[in-house]
Amino acid sequence: MRRKYGFDPYLALIVAAAQMVIGKGASWGQQTFREPLDPYAYALLLVGPLAILLHRRFPLLTAIAALAASDLFLLRGYAYGPSFISLGAVLFLLVTRGKRLIAWIMAGATLASFLIYAWLVGNSDLFHGVWIITFITLFMVVAELVRIVKERRAERERIAEEEGRRQASEERLTMAQELHDVLAHNISLIHVQASTALHLIDANPEQARTALSTIKTASKEVLGEMRSVLNVLREGAPRSPTAGLDRLDELVERSGLKVSLKHVGSRPLPPQVERAAYRIVQESLTNAARHAPGSAVSVRLEYGEEELVIQVSDTGATTAPVLSEAGSGNGIPGMRERASALGGTLVAGPSGTGFQVEARLPLPEETS
């Protein structure tokens, strides 16, 4: 409540002080033809600030009270000027806070009361009436312009807030996708190598030792990448560089597969394309390790002028798959989503005795 009504008491106090000070000055300046201020006049000058204080809860009643106090102030013959301040403030607040119908009705009532008062005191000058009409109309137009500016500013703030929420949601989705890919690849690799180590620990201890070494490296890698992604959740924490194509050799070495890696051409890549390409290769190697152990895998990256072509193909399993039923089923759809998010395509399916993934990621035009 304090936040909603905090401005009104200050405004009421300012208006009350202004009316008292201006009232004293106006009364002194108009003493030859207007009545001096007395306790009743001061009480009427306090009605307007009280209306400002309560106008949020009772917009129509407080506007009527402010107008009535102003009219009574004039009818009793007190000085022109001070009673208009609170009435103008109430009308202005009604417009800028959305009570436009009440505001314009009360503006019309104010205009009518001022014209009637002028007629009662014998002032039938046409110019005087036009001046009153013009002043009140201009005052309300200014209030409407202020309202429009406030509403547009609020709309811009709302749009900016929605955009911030959308970007935060996209960032959370990106982090979730990063975590999925990191965990899926490394946990699958650890599982495959652990199964290999258990199978060979008696017959071939040296190869089992190699598998255990790979498990150690993969577990360290997954912890490091998870820490890098989760650091984003800490306010003000810098985000570590995500995995890029410069780490493909390391990825291939950890995969435990016979992988041939080939780059055709070379050019700088946008960070989002490089990250997507790395994750597509990573997920493809994970699937090969899971479904086609013992196969030969080839990874080819072709850097074109308009797109990056990624091909990952295997020759098919030579031993029984260890994790053929253990996947989440989100690997290929996840890769396809990554490619689509960049405006690219991804096709995955059987190729001969094995399986092939081909992704095409559009690239921006190179600047000289």
Secondary structure, 3 states (H helix, E strand, C coil): CHHHHCHHHHHHHHHHHHHHHHHHHHHHHCCCCCCCCCHHHHHHHHHHHHHHHHCCCCHHHHHHHHHHHHHHHHHCCCCCCHHHHHHHHHHHHHHHCCCHHHHHHHHHHHHHHHHHHHHHCCCCCHHHHHHHHHHHHHHHHHHHHHHHHHHHHHHHHHHHHHHHHHHHHHHHHHHHHHHHHHHHHHHHHHHHHHHHHHHHCCCCHHHHHHHHHHHHHHHHHHHHHHHHHHHHHCCCCCCCCCCCHHHHHHHHHHHCCEEEEEEECCCCCCHHHHHHHHHHHHHHHHHHHHHCCCCEEEEEEEECCCEEEEEEEECCCCCCCCCCCCCCCCHHHHHHHHHHHCCCEEEEEEECCEEEEEEEEECCCCCC
